[in-house]
Each structure stands twice: as C-alpha cells, then as structure tokens.
Amino acid sequence: MRLIAVLLVTGRAPRVAVLAIALIGAWSAAHGANDPVIDPDVRATVRGGTVRVLVDLRASPTDPSSIGSAQDEVVRRLAGTGARVARRFSTIPMLALEIDAPALARLEAMPDIVTRVRVDHIIPPNDDARSPRR
C-alpha cells in the first residue's frame, strides 16, 4: 500500500501500470503461444463422458520413428486416465484416442508434443453408391 501511495504522489502510477500491463500481456502471449488448441466441441462432448478425438502431434511427417516416438510418449503420459488408443498412424503425426476429462487435461499439459485436439467425426461408408455423401 505504501508503494502505491508513493507512486500516486509522484505521478508515476500511470507509467508503472502501463509497464505492468505490457509485461503481463507479453508473458501471457509467450506462455500460451505453444499451448495445444482444444476445439470447443471436444470440451463440450467430454463433459458428458468419453469422446473420440484426433490428436495432432509435434513430429516430423517425413520421419516415421519421430511419429512413433511422439505417439508412445503421449500414451505414456496418459497412463492412469480413461484414455484408450483407437488408432496409430504411421505416416502422419496424429493419434486417434478415446478420452475422458482427465485425459483431456493431460493432453492440454503436453505443449511439447500436442498441437491440437479435435473431435474425430467418423463418417460411415456409403452403402448406396447412388446417394451423395454428406
């Protein structure tokens, strides 16, 4: 409180406030710049139970061992949650999972590996070749 009174008396409060806001804004922008993007429909659906998602990974699409290592690490970090591997991809840096809320929280805490989490909209095969796909 004493510091605030000194700043107000000396007229430096506006300058300090602007500096503090600028520093906080820069820190929060830098802090959240690499956070995984979680699509809103994932959050809405996971509240009701489990949801099948596609997880985009930070791995080189030209290096299958990099993709496998990233997938292994995500699965390792999800241990103890309700996550289940639905599909591993060998040529794209992605993983299909069934997740619950605790698993989503863990995925959000993996900015070093996870770039995005989105609902896996499964489209059933078209039985009638004459009808258009939706």
C-alpha positions in Angstrom: 0.0 0.0 0.0 2.8 2.4 0.8 4.3 1.8 -2.7 1.0 2.7 -4.3 0.7 5.9 -2.3 4.3 6.9 -3.3 3.5 6.2 -7.0 0.3 8.2 -6.8 2.0 11.2 -5.1 4.9 11.2 -7.6 2.7 10.8 -10.6 4.4 7.5 -11.7 1.4 5.3 -11.2 0.2 5.5 -14.8 3.6 4.7 -16.2 4.0 1.7 -13.8 0.5 0.5 -14.6 1.2 0.7 -18.4 4.5 -1.1 -17.9 3.0 -3.8 -15.8 0.1 -4.4 -18.2 2.6 -4.6 -21.1 4.8 -7.1 -19.3 1.8 -9.3 -18.2 0.5 -9.2 -21.8 3.8 -10.2 -23.3 4.3 -13.0 -20.7 0.8 -14.4 -21.3 1.2 -14.3 -25.1 4.5 -16.1 -24.9 3.3 -18.5 -22.3 0.2 -19.6 -24.4 1.8 -19.4 -27.8 2.6 -23.1 -28.0 -0.4 -24.4 -25.9 -2.4 -27.1 -27.7 -5.5 -25.9 -29.5 -8.5 -27.7 -28.0 -11.6 -27.5 -30.2 -14.7 -26.3 -28.3 -16.7 -29.3 -29.3 -14.2 -31.6 -27.6 -14.7 -29.7 -24.3 -18.5 -29.8 -24.7 -18.6 -33.5 -25.5 -16.1 -34.7 -22.9 -18.2 -33.3 -20.1 -20.8 -36.0 -20.9 -18.3 -38.9 -20.8 -15.8 -40.0 -23.4 -15.2 -38.7 -26.9 -13.1 -40.0 -29.8 -10.6 -37.4 -30.8 -7.7 -36.8 -33.3 -4.6 -35.5 -31.6 -2.1 -33.7 -33.9 1.5 -34.2 -32.7 4.7 -32.2 -33.0 6.7 -34.7 -35.0 8.2 -34.7 -38.5 5.8 -36.1 -41.0 8.8 -37.4 -43.0 10.2 -39.4 -40.1 8.2 -42.4 -39.1 10.3 -43.0 -36.0 9.6 -39.5 -34.8 5.9 -40.1 -35.2 6.1 -43.4 -33.3 8.1 -41.8 -30.5 5.7 -38.9 -30.1 2.7 -41.3 -30.1 4.5 -43.5 -27.5 5.2 -40.5 -25.3 1.5 -39.3 -25.4 0.3 -42.8 -24.5 2.8 -43.0 -21.7 1.7 -39.6 -20.2 -2.0 -40.6 -20.4 -1.5 -43.6 -18.2 -4.0 -43.7 -15.3 -6.6 -41.8 -17.2 -9.6 -43.2 -19.2 -7.7 -42.8 -22.5 -7.7 -45.6 -25.0 -5.8 -45.7 -28.3 -8.2 -46.1 -31.2 -5.7 -45.9 -34.0 -2.0 -45.1 -34.5 -0.9 -43.6 -37.8 2.5 -44.5 -39.3 2.8 -41.8 -41.9 1.1 -38.7 -40.3 1.9 -37.2 -36.9 -1.5 -38.0 -35.4 -3.1 -40.3 -32.9 -6.8 -41.3 -32.6 -7.9 -41.7 -29.0 -11.0 -42.1 -26.9 -10.6 -39.7 -24.0 -12.3 -38.6 -20.8 -12.0 -35.3 -18.9 -8.8 -36.2 -17.0 -7.2 -37.4 -20.3 -8.1 -34.0 -21.9 -6.5 -32.2 -19.0 -3.3 -34.2 -19.5 -3.3 -33.5 -23.3 -3.5 -29.8 -22.6 -0.4 -30.1 -20.4 1.6 -31.5 -23.3 2.5 -28.4 -25.4 5.9 -30.1 -26.2 4.1 -32.9 -28.1 0.5 -32.0 -28.8 -0.6 -29.2 -31.1 -4.3 -29.8 -31.5 -7.1 -31.9 -30.2 -10.3 -32.2 -32.3 -13.4 -34.5 -32.4 -12.9 -37.4 -34.8 -16.0 -37.2 -36.9 -16.4 -40.8 -38.2 -18.2 -41.0 -41.5 -19.7 -44.4 -42.1 -19.2 -46.0 -45.5 -21.8 -45.2 -48.1 -23.9 -48.4 -48.7 -25.8 -46.9 -51.6 -23.4 -45.7 -54.3 -26.2 -43.6 -55.9 -26.8 -41.4 -52.8 -24.4 -38.5 -52.2 -22.1 -38.4 -49.2 -22.8 -35.8 -46.6 
